[in-house]
Amino acid sequence: MINSVRDLRISYGWTQAELGARVGVSRQAIIAIESDRHDPSLELAFRLAAVFKRPVEEVFTNAFTSAQSPSGTSQ
Amino acid sequence: MKDTKKAFTRYVWRTLLFMASYVLLNVSAIAGTVDHLSLPTLWLYSALVAFPIAAQIYVTLSLVRDSDEFVGALMAKRMIVAMGLTIALFSAWGFAESYAHAPHAPGWLTYPLFWALFGVTSPFVQSTKR
């Protein structure tokens, strides 16, 4: 899942551990999200969006909004 | 919110405790301290070996429950990989024993084999995605 967590975190001047503490996860979880090794749950995605004061779709790119249904057929 | 650091510290201490119990039981048996025991006592001793293993599974599941979603999912994935490989390898060896005259491997080896495989495979299981 494409996300801008790393860029946003750096723009706020936070370390990975600091961001983790703000959203209630470990530093490892933040590292994994930034390096695309973990897709966060909806709850964690909303927590991240909240600390960055941005809508969730600005933090996580929605790959399904480009006229594609979940089954892959055009709508 | 879950405190993964605290959960992991608790996991490490509990693991050390139950691993030490398991090793102690095995080392004392290998050293021959149980050789003179009666058959019913030996059965009891054998059952006792299962206790630290069952406790360790509980400890690991507690880590999955008490840590954050990434650490929990990663731990579960690593456990599944290690358990699957242990079952596969031991089953293959069992068949080799039955049909290819392979030397006998005692069943209690599965537990150390599982942890050895857990250690070997964990560096390759770094993602919860694939």
Backbone of each chain as ProteinMPNN parsed JSONL, in Angstrom:
{"seq_chain_A": "MINSVRDLRISYGWTQAELGARVGVSRQAIIAIESDRHDPSLELAFRLAAVFKRPVEEVFTNAFTSAQSPSGTSQ", "coords_chain_A": {"N_chain_A": [[0.85, -1.188, 0.0], [0.673, 2.094, -0.994], [2.022, 4.806, 0.742], [2.347, 7.92, 2.565], [3.601, 8.122, 4.961], [6.243, 8.235, 5.928], [7.281, 10.639, 4.795], [5.519, 12.515, 5.897], [5.967, 12.131, 8.621], [8.645, 12.953, 8.836], [8.317, 15.597, 8.088], [7.037, 16.568, 10.298], [9.03, 16.341, 12.096], [9.41, 14.122, 13.705], [10.679, 11.161, 15.288], [10.757, 7.657, 14.38], [10.109, 6.146, 16.608], [8.849, 8.065, 18.186], [6.583, 8.707, 16.654], [5.388, 6.201, 16.703], [4.775, 5.996, 19.446], [2.857, 7.995, 19.626], [0.722, 6.956, 18.188], [0.321, 4.556, 19.357], [1.756, 2.19, 18.756], [4.6, -0.022, 18.148], [8.037, 0.959, 17.422], [9.002, -0.71, 15.487], [6.694, -1.345, 14.076], [6.08, 1.065, 12.804], [8.339, 1.33, 11.186], [7.926, -0.883, 9.535], [5.539, -0.165, 8.231], [6.339, 2.122, 6.858], [8.207, 1.019, 5.142], [6.705, -0.555, 3.525], [6.143, -3.156, 4.437], [4.099, -3.862, 5.954], [0.646, -3.608, 5.989], [-1.333, -1.316, 7.504], [-3.992, -1.749, 9.947], [-7.421, -0.66, 9.604], [-8.086, 0.903, 11.792], [-5.546, 1.714, 12.789], [-4.623, 3.11, 10.579], [-6.413, 5.259, 10.553], [-5.707, 6.394, 12.997], [-3.097, 7.245, 12.428], [-3.607, 9.083, 10.392], [-5.007, 10.941, 11.894], [-3.082, 11.928, 13.746], [-1.448, 13.213, 11.98], [-3.114, 15.138, 11.149], [-4.652, 14.986, 8.798], [-6.746, 13.901, 6.039], [-7.493, 10.398, 5.763], [-7.049, 9.334, 3.227], [-5.15, 10.949, 2.203], [-2.907, 10.207, 3.431], [-2.699, 7.479, 2.968], [-2.655, 6.031, -0.145], [-5.439, 5.4, -2.115], [-5.858, 2.666, -3.962], [-8.009, 1.769, -5.301], [-9.662, 3.615, -6.386], [-9.479, 4.365, -8.988], [-11.505, 3.986, -11.056], [-11.908, 1.213, -10.768], [-13.363, -1.785, -9.78], [-13.46, -3.892, -6.808], [-13.22, -6.477, -7.875], [-11.777, -6.096, -10.092], [-12.944, -5.314, -12.45], [-13.998, -2.803, -14.75], [-15.968, 0.04, -13.819]], "CA_chain_A": [[0.0, 0.0, 0.0], [1.489, 3.314, -1.084], [1.664, 5.763, 1.794], [3.289, 9.026, 2.746], [3.869, 8.182, 6.407], [7.632, 8.656, 6.174], [7.415, 12.062, 4.462], [4.762, 13.296, 6.88], [6.676, 12.031, 9.911], [9.834, 13.808, 8.762], [7.867, 16.998, 8.06], [6.692, 16.933, 11.683], [10.251, 16.241, 12.895], [9.29, 13.038, 14.682], [11.375, 9.898, 15.02], [9.815, 6.529, 14.223], [9.652, 5.781, 17.958], [7.911, 9.1, 18.647], [5.31, 8.513, 15.944], [4.81, 4.972, 17.25], [4.193, 6.301, 20.761], [1.656, 8.828, 19.432], [-0.408, 6.163, 17.671], [0.183, 3.36, 20.194], [2.393, 0.974, 18.232], [6.045, -0.045, 18.334], [8.871, 1.544, 16.364], [9.072, -1.711, 14.412], [5.474, -1.258, 13.259], [6.222, 2.249, 11.946], [9.35, 0.983, 10.168], [7.296, -1.825, 8.59], [4.556, 0.576, 7.413], [7.087, 3.013, 5.952], [8.931, 0.248, 4.124], [5.712, -1.373, 2.825], [6.161, -4.547, 4.889], [2.882, -4.072, 6.746], [-0.507, -2.745, 5.718], [-1.974, -1.119, 8.812], [-5.437, -1.944, 10.07], [-8.177, 0.577, 9.389], [-7.971, 1.71, 13.016], [-4.22, 2.339, 12.852], [-4.567, 4.091, 9.482], [-7.132, 6.451, 11.011], [-4.892, 7.016, 14.057], [-1.985, 7.941, 11.768], [-4.176, 10.256, 9.716], [-5.399, 11.897, 12.929], [-1.92, 12.638, 14.3], [-0.919, 14.086, 10.925], [-4.185, 16.112, 10.879], [-4.964, 14.902, 7.37], [-7.678, 12.81, 5.747], [-6.757, 9.128, 5.642], [-6.645, 9.088, 1.831], [-3.965, 11.75, 1.89], [-1.777, 9.469, 4.019], [-2.65, 6.187, 2.268], [-3.249, 6.15, -1.478], [-6.47, 4.386, -2.394], [-5.603, 2.099, -5.29], [-9.265, 1.283, -5.889], [-10.512, 4.74, -6.795], [-9.273, 4.676, -10.401], [-12.537, 3.309, -11.853], [-11.747, -0.235, -10.68], [-14.093, -2.421, -8.695], [-12.576, -4.854, -6.141], [-12.983, -7.672, -8.689], [-10.88, -5.726, -11.179], [-13.676, -4.907, -13.65], [-14.277, -1.367, -14.814], [-17.34, 0.398, -13.474]], "C_chain_A": [[0.891, 1.245, 0.0], [1.043, 4.288, 0.015], [2.728, 6.842, 1.925], [3.636, 9.216, 4.22], [5.275, 8.73, 6.677], [7.792, 10.158, 5.939], [6.714, 12.93, 5.504], [5.467, 13.302, 8.226], [7.876, 12.971, 9.926], [9.424, 15.29, 8.78], [7.465, 17.492, 9.456], [7.918, 16.874, 12.608], [10.221, 15.157, 13.949], [10.184, 11.865, 14.29], [10.318, 8.81, 14.857], [9.253, 6.111, 15.582], [8.617, 6.779, 18.472], [6.548, 8.948, 17.97], [4.595, 7.267, 16.481], [4.116, 5.22, 18.58], [2.899, 7.102, 20.612], [0.454, 8.006, 18.961], [-0.552, 4.818, 18.4], [0.701, 2.076, 19.592], [3.908, 1.082, 18.427], [6.757, 0.669, 17.176], [8.956, 0.589, 15.172], [7.863, -1.622, 13.484], [5.553, -0.061, 12.308], [7.226, 1.97, 10.826], [8.715, 0.102, 9.096], [6.284, -1.114, 7.686], [5.293, 1.451, 6.392], [7.783, 2.248, 4.834], [8.021, -0.752, 3.412], [5.815, -2.869, 3.183], [4.942, -4.863, 5.748], [1.811, -3.082, 6.303], [-1.243, -2.551, 7.035], [-3.462, -1.434, 8.785], [-6.124, -0.606, 9.828], [-8.031, 1.506, 10.596], [-6.631, 2.444, 13.08], [-4.068, 3.387, 11.75], [-5.266, 5.387, 9.896], [-6.36, 7.17, 12.121], [-3.763, 7.84, 13.439], [-2.488, 9.216, 11.095], [-4.516, 11.344, 10.742], [-4.189, 12.648, 13.488], [-1.284, 13.567, 13.256], [-1.927, 15.186, 10.536], [-4.511, 16.181, 9.39], [-6.007, 13.821, 7.145], [-6.898, 11.526, 5.442], [-6.285, 8.872, 4.206], [-5.474, 9.96, 1.392], [-2.707, 11.048, 2.427], [-1.586, 8.136, 3.29], [-3.369, 6.31, 0.934], [-4.252, 5.022, -1.694], [-6.309, 3.895, -3.828], [-6.885, 1.684, -5.996], [-10.18, 2.414, -6.345], [-10.359, 5.09, -8.272], [-10.198, 3.824, -11.268], [-12.367, 1.8, -11.877], [-12.6, -0.748, -9.511], [-13.148, -3.399, -8.01], [-12.292, -6.093, -6.973], [-12.116, -7.36, -9.902], [-11.591, -5.286, -12.44], [-13.982, -3.422, -13.592], [-15.72, -1.087, -14.494], [-17.829, 1.529, -14.358]], "O_chain_A": [[1.742, 1.422, 0.872], [-0.146, 4.553, 0.189], [3.856, 6.69, 1.455], [3.927, 10.326, 4.665], [5.464, 9.58, 7.546], [8.363, 10.866, 6.769], [7.248, 13.951, 5.938], [5.557, 14.335, 8.89], [8.1, 13.694, 10.897], [10.088, 16.123, 9.397], [7.546, 18.685, 9.75], [7.852, 17.303, 13.76], [10.912, 15.245, 14.963], [10.412, 11.612, 13.107], [9.141, 9.016, 15.155], [8.077, 5.767, 15.698], [7.636, 6.398, 19.11], [5.503, 9.045, 18.614], [3.381, 7.265, 16.686], [3.015, 4.726, 18.82], [1.956, 6.911, 21.38], [-0.689, 8.319, 19.294], [-1.449, 4.035, 18.088], [0.173, 0.997, 19.863], [4.426, 2.128, 18.816], [6.177, 0.939, 16.124], [8.98, 1.01, 14.015], [7.981, -1.799, 12.272], [5.146, -0.155, 11.15], [6.998, 2.326, 9.67], [8.932, 0.307, 7.902], [6.187, -1.432, 6.5], [4.919, 1.51, 5.221], [7.933, 2.753, 3.722], [8.503, -1.686, 2.77], [5.601, -3.733, 2.333], [4.773, -5.99, 6.212], [2.045, -1.875, 6.251], [-1.727, -3.519, 7.622], [-4.104, -1.391, 7.736], [-5.485, 0.446, 9.847], [-7.876, 2.718, 10.452], [-6.579, 3.636, 13.384], [-3.454, 4.432, 11.965], [-4.77, 6.48, 9.623], [-6.354, 8.4, 12.183], [-3.5, 8.969, 13.853], [-1.881, 10.281, 11.212], [-4.33, 12.532, 10.476], [-4.251, 13.862, 13.684], [-0.663, 14.573, 13.601], [-1.632, 16.048, 9.707], [-4.631, 17.256, 8.803], [-6.145, 12.915, 7.968], [-5.781, 11.574, 4.927], [-5.237, 8.26, 3.998], [-4.881, 9.734, 0.337], [-1.599, 11.269, 1.94], [-0.458, 7.716, 3.029], [-4.551, 6.651, 0.886], [-3.948, 3.848, -1.483], [-6.59, 4.62, -4.782], [-6.853, 1.292, -7.162], [-11.348, 2.183, -6.657], [-11.024, 6.002, -8.765], [-9.741, 3.044, -12.104], [-12.649, 1.164, -12.893], [-12.555, -0.207, -8.406], [-12.106, -3.719, -8.583], [-11.24, -6.711, -6.811], [-11.758, -8.264, -10.658], [-10.936, -4.917, -13.415], [-14.198, -2.858, -12.519], [-16.605, -1.867, -14.845], [-18.968, 1.973, -14.219]]}, "seq_chain_B": "MKDTKKAFTRYVWRTLLFMASYVLLNVSAIAGTVDHLSLPTLWLYSALVAFPIAAQIYVTLSLVRDSDEFVGALMAKRMIVAMGLTIALFSAWGFAESYAHAPHAPGWLTYPLFWALFGVTSPFVQSTKR", "coords_chain_B": {"N_chain_B": [[-4.401, 1.318, 24.309], [-1.72, -0.795, 23.215], [1.152, -1.946, 24.978], [3.851, -2.715, 23.529], [6.565, -2.992, 24.079], [6.675, -3.62, 26.8], [5.216, -5.983, 26.724], [6.932, -7.546, 25.215], [9.203, -7.685, 26.834], [8.141, -9.1, 28.977], [7.596, -11.475, 27.643], [10.208, -12.353, 26.971], [11.361, -12.875, 29.52], [9.614, -14.821, 30.548], [9.954, -16.782, 28.601], [12.652, -17.45, 28.962], [12.455, -18.615, 31.494], [10.756, -20.884, 31.056], [12.121, -22.2, 29.011], [14.486, -22.788, 30.315], [13.508, -24.567, 32.242], [12.695, -26.647, 30.59], [15.129, -27.42, 29.386], [16.545, -28.195, 31.657], [15.069, -30.434, 32.542], [15.506, -32.15, 30.38], [18.326, -32.339, 30.277], [18.872, -33.498, 32.752], [17.654, -35.949, 32.377], [19.158, -36.991, 30.242], [21.597, -37.13, 31.501], [21.204, -39.293, 33.074], [19.898, -39.328, 35.498], [17.32, -40.158, 35.837], [17.198, -42.795, 35.415], [16.973, -44.806, 37.384], [14.401, -44.618, 38.252], [10.97, -45.656, 38.869], [8.651, -47.27, 36.568], [5.992, -46.013, 36.451], [6.704, -43.499, 37.518], [8.5, -42.61, 35.631], [6.789, -42.274, 33.492], [5.334, -40.145, 34.471], [7.34, -38.231, 34.626], [7.911, -37.955, 31.942], [5.534, -36.805, 31.084], [5.765, -34.448, 32.398], [7.625, -33.048, 30.933], [6.131, -31.985, 28.921], [4.919, -29.795, 30.041], [6.534, -27.275, 30.228], [6.594, -26.799, 27.489], [3.921, -26.492, 26.666], [3.393, -24.288, 28.242], [5.094, -22.457, 27.077], [3.909, -22.092, 24.586], [1.587, -20.822, 25.388], [2.75, -18.492, 26.423], [3.801, -17.376, 24.095], [1.472, -16.937, 22.602], [0.363, -15.059, 24.275], [2.087, -12.951, 23.835], [1.456, -12.355, 21.189], [-1.162, -11.478, 21.593], [-0.826, -9.273, 23.335], [0.901, -7.481, 22.131], [1.537, -4.94, 19.563], [-0.277, -4.632, 16.389], [1.465, -5.23, 14.226], [3.781, -6.558, 15.3], [2.489, -8.711, 16.556], [1.229, -10.019, 14.371], [3.459, -10.667, 12.843], [4.877, -12.378, 14.544], [3.048, -14.482, 14.754], [3.038, -15.349, 12.102], [5.699, -16.204, 11.801], [5.727, -18.286, 13.647], [3.923, -20.066, 12.445], [5.267, -20.7, 10.072], [7.617, -21.944, 11.097], [6.469, -24.077, 12.559], [5.143, -25.476, 10.522], [7.31, -26.254, 8.901], [8.663, -27.869, 10.724], [6.825, -29.969, 11.146], [6.697, -30.951, 8.532], [9.393, -31.743, 8.029], [9.814, -33.618, 10.104], [7.858, -35.48, 9.549], [8.733, -36.384, 7.065], [11.124, -37.533, 7.864], [10.145, -39.538, 9.512], [8.831, -41.168, 7.653], [11.08, -41.944, 6.223], [12.365, -43.404, 8.176], [10.561, -45.539, 8.441], [10.5, -46.677, 5.882], [12.939, -46.358, 4.545], [15.022, -47.176, 6.022], [16.182, -45.291, 7.735], [18.027, -43.918, 10.532], [16.647, -43.994, 13.905], [14.878, -41.183, 15.102], [14.264, -39.581, 18.09], [11.028, -38.56, 19.298], [10.953, -36.326, 20.987], [12.717, -34.566, 19.934], [11.413, -32.843, 18.267], [10.668, -30.411, 19.452], [13.108, -28.859, 20.114], [13.909, -28.786, 17.439], [11.874, -27.291, 16.268], [12.325, -24.729, 17.439], [14.874, -24.233, 16.51], [14.387, -24.064, 13.762], [12.656, -21.908, 13.823], [14.405, -19.89, 14.575], [16.157, -19.91, 12.388], [14.494, -19.321, 10.199], [13.214, -16.92, 10.832], [14.698, -14.455, 10.177], [14.064, -14.298, 7.498], [11.406, -13.909, 7.402], [9.96, -11.148, 7.424], [7.915, -9.562, 6.814], [4.418, -8.79, 7.04], [2.882, -9.126, 4.937], [3.592, -10.741, 2.673]], "CA_chain_B": [[-3.218, 1.078, 23.474], [-0.909, -1.904, 23.712], [2.548, -1.627, 25.245], [4.599, -3.821, 22.92], [7.867, -3.138, 24.75], [6.417, -4.337, 28.047], [4.791, -7.339, 26.354], [8.1, -8.289, 24.745], [10.052, -7.953, 28.008], [7.475, -10.187, 29.702], [7.78, -12.665, 26.809], [11.599, -12.808, 27.085], [11.573, -13.457, 30.851], [8.846, -16.074, 30.653], [10.601, -17.749, 27.71], [13.866, -17.915, 29.637], [12.037, -19.488, 32.592], [10.245, -22.172, 30.575], [13.198, -22.855, 28.261], [15.415, -23.325, 31.316], [12.864, -25.754, 32.829], [12.726, -27.72, 29.582], [16.52, -27.866, 29.248], [16.895, -28.873, 32.909], [14.429, -31.755, 32.522], [16.182, -32.966, 29.371], [19.72, -32.587, 30.659], [18.896, -34.461, 33.865], [17.326, -37.268, 31.819], [20.324, -37.438, 29.451], [22.662, -37.432, 32.465], [20.913, -40.583, 33.687], [19.336, -39.208, 36.846], [15.98, -40.754, 35.92], [17.324, -44.21, 35.041], [16.588, -45.705, 38.481], [13.005, -44.369, 38.645], [10.011, -46.699, 38.484], [7.978, -47.003, 35.294], [4.974, -44.95, 36.568], [7.374, -42.2, 37.725], [9.071, -42.216, 34.341], [5.659, -41.755, 32.703], [5.033, -38.819, 35.031], [8.454, -37.374, 34.221], [7.715, -37.69, 30.508], [4.418, -35.85, 30.969], [6.269, -33.183, 32.935], [8.348, -32.364, 29.851], [5.142, -31.261, 28.108], [4.471, -28.581, 30.723], [7.171, -26.037, 29.732], [6.28, -26.591, 26.065], [2.568, -25.918, 26.636], [3.499, -22.952, 28.831], [5.747, -21.591, 26.093], [2.911, -21.754, 23.566], [0.736, -19.802, 26.023], [3.551, -17.262, 26.507], [3.895, -16.816, 22.74], [0.142, -16.421, 22.263], [0.192, -13.842, 25.073], [2.815, -11.888, 23.135], [0.631, -11.996, 20.019], [-2.334, -10.75, 22.091], [-0.5, -8.039, 24.059], [1.747, -6.563, 21.365], [0.776, -4.23, 18.533], [-0.747, -5.487, 15.292], [2.56, -5.701, 13.379], [4.582, -7.545, 16.036], [1.639, -9.881, 16.757], [1.047, -10.731, 13.097], [4.756, -11.205, 12.42], [5.175, -13.513, 15.421], [2.154, -15.574, 14.36], [3.501, -15.857, 10.801], [6.944, -16.941, 12.029], [5.367, -19.543, 14.323], [3.291, -20.964, 11.473], [6.327, -21.175, 9.166], [8.481, -22.878, 11.83], [5.688, -25.28, 12.877], [4.914, -26.191, 9.265], [8.558, -26.903, 8.487], [8.949, -28.938, 11.695], [5.934, -31.101, 10.832], [7.102, -31.501, 7.233], [10.677, -32.436, 8.16], [9.703, -34.796, 10.968], [7.056, -36.474, 8.821], [9.621, -36.972, 6.044], [12.072, -38.405, 8.559], [9.372, -40.697, 9.955], [8.67, -42.047, 6.488], [12.401, -42.499, 5.922], [12.593, -44.443, 9.195], [9.707, -46.694, 8.17], [10.671, -47.304, 4.56], [14.27, -46.204, 3.937], [15.997, -47.598, 7.028], [16.874, -44.157, 8.379], [18.142, -44.132, 11.981], [15.51, -43.467, 14.666], [14.988, -39.863, 15.746], [13.239, -39.522, 19.14], [9.989, -37.542, 19.106], [11.186, -35.096, 21.754], [13.554, -33.664, 19.136], [10.599, -31.882, 17.508], [10.629, -29.089, 20.091], [14.317, -28.105, 19.754], [13.928, -28.581, 15.98], [10.973, -26.172, 15.995], [12.969, -23.457, 17.785], [16.004, -24.035, 15.584], [13.805, -23.587, 12.504], [12.126, -20.559, 14.106], [15.562, -18.979, 14.526], [16.73, -19.859, 11.037], [13.569, -18.738, 9.22], [12.735, -15.579, 11.233], [15.266, -13.342, 9.395], [13.461, -14.259, 6.153], [9.984, -13.553, 7.554], [10.035, -9.776, 7.946], [6.735, -8.816, 6.359], [3.13, -9.426, 7.325], [2.127, -9.088, 3.69], [3.861, -11.807, 1.704]], "C_chain_B": [[-2.347, -0.014, 24.092], [0.546, -1.475, 23.888], [3.399, -2.805, 24.787], [5.919, -4.078, 23.632], [7.714, -3.957, 26.024], [6.042, -5.786, 27.764], [5.993, -8.183, 25.937], [9.043, -8.628, 25.896], [9.479, -9.123, 28.802], [7.685, -11.519, 28.965], [9.194, -13.235, 26.987], [11.833, -13.489, 28.431], [10.855, -14.788, 31.016], [9.479, -17.162, 29.793], [11.846, -18.329, 28.37], [13.519, -18.919, 30.739], [11.628, -20.873, 32.075], [11.267, -22.937, 29.736], [14.167, -23.524, 29.235], [14.827, -24.584, 31.957], [12.959, -26.936, 31.869], [14.14, -28.308, 29.462], [16.937, -28.67, 30.48], [16.328, -30.301, 32.934], [15.151, -32.683, 31.543], [17.602, -33.331, 29.775], [19.789, -33.612, 31.786], [18.553, -35.869, 33.375], [18.507, -37.84, 31.038], [21.459, -37.849, 30.38], [22.395, -38.734, 33.235], [20.289, -40.512, 35.068], [17.951, -39.856, 36.967], [16.007, -42.27, 35.688], [16.802, -45.171, 36.116], [15.119, -45.562, 38.886], [12.093, -45.499, 38.173], [9.284, -46.289, 37.202], [6.883, -45.924, 35.415], [5.596, -43.558, 36.75], [7.98, -41.696, 36.427], [7.988, -41.665, 33.41], [5.311, -40.345, 33.156], [6.085, -37.799, 34.591], [8.301, -36.981, 32.747], [6.608, -36.663, 30.295], [4.855, -34.458, 31.423], [6.991, -32.353, 31.868], [7.383, -31.53, 29.003], [4.747, -29.926, 28.733], [5.166, -27.304, 30.229], [6.875, -25.752, 28.264], [4.897, -25.936, 25.936], [2.595, -24.486, 27.176], [4.113, -21.973, 27.831], [4.779, -21.187, 24.982], [1.973, -20.678, 24.109], [1.455, -18.447, 26.064], [3.618, -16.572, 25.139], [2.548, -16.232, 22.305], [-0.162, -15.141, 23.048], [0.902, -12.668, 24.414], [2.009, -11.405, 21.923], [-0.556, -11.128, 20.464], [-1.963, -9.359, 22.622], [0.363, -7.053, 23.28], [0.922, -5.881, 20.281], [0.521, -5.136, 17.324], [0.385, -6.017, 14.418], [3.352, -6.817, 14.069], [3.778, -8.84, 16.231], [1.493, -10.706, 15.49], [2.343, -11.382, 12.635], [5.122, -12.445, 13.23], [4.328, -14.721, 15.016], [2.621, -16.201, 13.047], [4.776, -16.698, 10.959], [6.675, -18.287, 12.696], [4.792, -20.543, 13.321], [4.34, -21.549, 10.527], [7.175, -22.24, 9.858], [7.738, -24.186, 12.149], [5.458, -26.131, 11.619], [6.152, -26.942, 8.816], [8.908, -28.059, 9.415], [8.111, -30.174, 11.38], [6.37, -31.772, 9.531], [8.384, -32.324, 7.37], [10.552, -33.715, 8.985], [8.86, -35.894, 10.312], [7.919, -37.18, 7.774], [10.594, -37.947, 6.697], [11.364, -39.686, 9.035], [9.144, -41.693, 8.826], [9.996, -42.718, 6.141], [12.764, -43.606, 6.915], [11.845, -45.72, 8.834], [10.109, -47.432, 6.893], [12.081, -47.219, 3.99], [15.391, -46.506, 4.927], [16.806, -46.45, 7.627], [16.984, -44.441, 9.871], [16.999, -43.454, 12.729], [15.816, -42.091, 15.257], [13.895, -39.777, 16.803], [12.288, -38.349, 18.946], [10.244, -36.248, 19.847], [12.071, -34.11, 21.005], [12.743, -32.606, 18.39], [10.639, -30.482, 18.121], [11.91, -28.29, 19.832], [14.407, -27.828, 18.25], [13.056, -27.381, 15.611], [11.662, -24.842, 16.283], [14.165, -23.169, 16.897], [15.477, -23.483, 14.255], [13.219, -22.183, 12.657], [13.264, -19.533, 13.991], [16.113, -18.809, 13.127], [15.808, -19.116, 10.059], [13.152, -17.295, 9.561], [13.371, -14.426, 10.448], [14.658, -13.224, 7.994], [11.968, -13.909, 6.204], [9.934, -12.185, 8.224], [8.801, -8.958, 7.597], [5.462, -9.547, 6.76], [2.319, -9.579, 6.043], [2.35, -10.294, 2.787], [4.925, -12.732, 2.218]], "O_chain_B": [[-2.248, -0.141, 25.313], [1.099, -0.743, 23.067], [3.638, -3.754, 25.534], [6.346, -5.223, 23.776], [8.503, -4.861, 26.3], [6.483, -6.702, 28.459], [6.075, -9.37, 26.254], [9.615, -9.717, 25.937], [10.207, -10.013, 29.242], [7.92, -12.553, 29.589], [9.365, -14.445, 27.135], [12.436, -14.561, 28.484], [11.407, -15.751, 31.548], [9.538, -18.324, 30.197], [12.07, -19.539, 28.343], [14.192, -19.937, 30.901], [12.085, -21.898, 32.582], [11.286, -24.167, 29.742], [14.608, -24.654, 29.025], [15.546, -25.555, 32.192], [13.259, -28.062, 32.266], [14.321, -29.526, 29.439], [17.601, -29.7, 30.361], [17.022, -31.249, 33.301], [15.379, -33.856, 31.841], [18.029, -34.477, 29.634], [20.653, -34.489, 31.784], [19.083, -36.858, 33.882], [18.821, -39.025, 31.154], [22.196, -38.792, 30.093], [23.264, -39.216, 33.961], [20.163, -41.535, 35.741], [17.465, -40.078, 38.077], [14.975, -42.938, 35.757], [16.253, -46.226, 35.796], [14.641, -46.29, 39.755], [12.399, -46.204, 37.212], [9.298, -45.123, 36.807], [6.833, -45.014, 34.587], [5.095, -42.569, 36.216], [7.974, -40.495, 36.156], [8.221, -40.728, 32.646], [5.03, -39.465, 32.342], [5.765, -36.665, 34.235], [8.531, -35.834, 32.365], [6.718, -35.774, 29.451], [4.388, -33.44, 30.913], [6.969, -31.123, 31.899], [7.765, -30.505, 28.439], [4.291, -29.023, 28.031], [4.49, -26.348, 29.849], [6.9, -24.597, 27.838], [4.723, -24.963, 25.202], [1.924, -23.595, 26.655], [3.707, -20.814, 27.748], [4.831, -20.058, 24.495], [1.606, -19.743, 23.397], [0.865, -17.403, 25.783], [3.506, -15.351, 25.039], [2.497, -15.156, 21.709], [-0.856, -14.252, 22.555], [0.407, -11.541, 24.424], [1.898, -10.205, 21.671], [-0.908, -10.159, 19.79], [-2.684, -8.388, 22.394], [0.542, -5.914, 23.711], [-0.252, -6.201, 20.097], [1.034, -6.253, 17.247], [0.293, -7.136, 13.912], [3.566, -7.884, 13.494], [4.321, -9.935, 16.089], [1.613, -11.931, 15.517], [2.341, -12.493, 12.106], [5.612, -13.435, 12.686], [4.829, -15.843, 14.944], [2.606, -17.422, 12.891], [4.919, -17.754, 10.342], [7.301, -19.295, 12.366], [5.134, -21.725, 13.348], [4.311, -22.74, 10.217], [7.427, -23.304, 9.294], [8.307, -25.271, 12.025], [5.57, -27.356, 11.661], [6.079, -28.101, 8.407], [9.388, -29.101, 8.967], [8.628, -31.291, 11.35], [6.41, -32.999, 9.435], [8.458, -33.456, 6.891], [11.101, -34.757, 8.626], [9.119, -37.083, 10.498], [7.853, -38.399, 7.611], [10.861, -39.03, 6.175], [11.927, -40.778, 8.963], [9.252, -42.904, 9.017], [10.036, -43.903, 5.809], [13.383, -44.606, 6.552], [12.389, -46.822, 8.902], [10.061, -48.661, 6.835], [12.398, -47.937, 3.041], [16.548, -46.146, 4.708], [17.972, -46.621, 7.982], [16.131, -45.131, 10.429], [16.444, -42.462, 12.256], [16.879, -41.872, 15.836], [12.715, -39.886, 16.47], [12.69, -37.279, 18.489], [9.81, -35.184, 19.405], [12.17, -32.946, 21.394], [13.289, -31.601, 17.935], [10.644, -29.484, 17.4], [11.826, -27.15, 19.375], [14.908, -26.785, 17.83], [13.426, -26.563, 14.769], [11.595, -23.923, 15.466], [14.443, -22.016, 16.567], [16.05, -22.549, 13.693], [13.28, -21.371, 11.733], [13.107, -18.467, 13.398], [16.491, -17.709, 12.724], [16.28, -18.375, 9.198], [12.776, -16.536, 8.668], [12.66, -13.492, 10.077], [14.732, -12.162, 7.375], [11.349, -13.646, 5.173], [9.873, -12.086, 9.45], [8.657, -7.812, 8.024], [5.433, -10.777, 6.812], [1.204, -10.1, 6.063], [1.401, -10.813, 2.2], [5.287, -13.694, 1.54]]}, "name": "protein", "num_of_chains": 2, "seq": "MINSVRDLRISYGWTQAELGARVGVSRQAIIAIESDRHDPSLELAFRLAAVFKRPVEEVFTNAFTSAQSPSGTSQMKDTKKAFTRYVWRTLLFMASYVLLNVSAIAGTVDHLSLPTLWLYSALVAFPIAAQIYVTLSLVRDSDEFVGALMAKRMIVAMGLTIALFSAWGFAESYAHAPHAPGWLTYPLFWALFGVTSPFVQSTKR"}
